[in-house]
């Protein structure tokens, strides 16, 4: 049985394909269009997935799209009845957008030249948050688990809690739009002068530079409820009828979400490019703290309600790696699973899994610990491209490669590492990474100023061999997708300054030999030379989607101050005076 999952007509559009329940390929449309958070019909991602599975649309059995226009229809109609001006807001936008979803077969016909009537019976519409729940639970190793999906909004829901057992998911409760943890965080992200869709991680990165002085004031805005969920004081936010989510040129933009009451409470909003004052840092710290407390409030009540020891978490707010790192210490849960694409790109995977397991009642496949489901290129393909471009290179065996690359890191040098399949999700995990020596206290400044060209306060991640986590971190947890921030042992701060954030934490990736053999061996070679089983890892890009092809990798390497480019077994080096 073959199933194509889609996140379409929504930010972070993507596609995923399953054969008999096994994930064969998954990727975001932005990797092909080169537009961050690309929204629309993911035609290129679909074509890639079909090619990887070796099938045609005619041979495909099912198509699952993570969007159900009929979900909570009564709630939507009641909202519109109470708000007759809502035709200028997000709800009516999404209802209009539902027409695109309902004519999905026509989009396939236009993009792929197939018969719409052949496609139509294959289409299944899976509600947004059920897709999120499925992306976490059905990919997890747990037979039974509590589940949380929490994000901005989707299908008129912003938060959903449930329980997964075997191949079934039971929804327990939910929060309706506009009350939203994601929109709350976005509102303050905008207020702090970060206006672009997806900028929330900047607030998370800024938070450790401040003190959470405004927690009490922020709790006037966002209120926890006794049922284990939350509400908010609407006067601090733009009226729901005026919230706009636009996709002009397939680029998602959100209208201003905070009202003047936020400025009354915290002072004038910061404009983009203005100095970041201590007040702004303290506010970021306070917003992050309240977000963490909200997540723990929901999870603690969910554990109390279900009595379960395992939890799965997905949704855009599940990308808050600082909060994720505190789940096991601040709740009674004993194990947690968060997918590599917890944000909306993961909807494609979740929709496919929900259809295969819950709807069609098939048995579950093995747990997913690898995010390497994207593009891949052979040495022959890479060589042919470089010869066409007249670029000099050398080709080495694996052992020679690891030795040469680690020597370059020790100079110190910065290396673009393009190896195996690209990752699914926002984190580079050793497939499309820029790497450096974590012991180099100048590496962070170099990467931010000459390669990433981004804010100086944003940290870089440690990729650490799984066996050594206990030597460097105060907690030992599996973190295969770089989805948690954990405290680094104080005695290790001086050894790995480039990956130690200002608050003594690191957003780690635990590298497993059976999942990432080449990346593991590279780090292990570095360990043998230095005694440090860690590399600094950041995504291979420069204010763009992560590179997807050898051409994009070469272009990024040439226009930045990287010292070496590695593509499979092929090395390019810049000559320095």
Helices and strands as residue ranges (DSSP letters): E 2-7, E 14-19, E 22-28, H 30-33, H 43-53, E 62-65, H 73-82, G 84-88, H 90-102, H 104-112, H 116-120, E 123-125, H 128-137, E 144-154, E 157-165, E 168-176, H 181-191, H 200-207, H 215-218, E 222-224, E 230-232, G 234-236, G 240-242, E 245-246, G 248-250, E 253-254, H 260-266, H 278-306, E 310-314, G 316-319, H 321-324, H 327-330, E 335-338, G 344-346, H 347-353, I 354-359, H 379-389, E 394-395, H 398-410, E 415-418, E 432-436, H 443-446, I 447-451, E 461-465, G 466-468, H 469-472, E 484-487, G 490-492, G 497-499, E 505-511, H 517-530, E 534-539, H 550-559, E 564-567, E 570-573
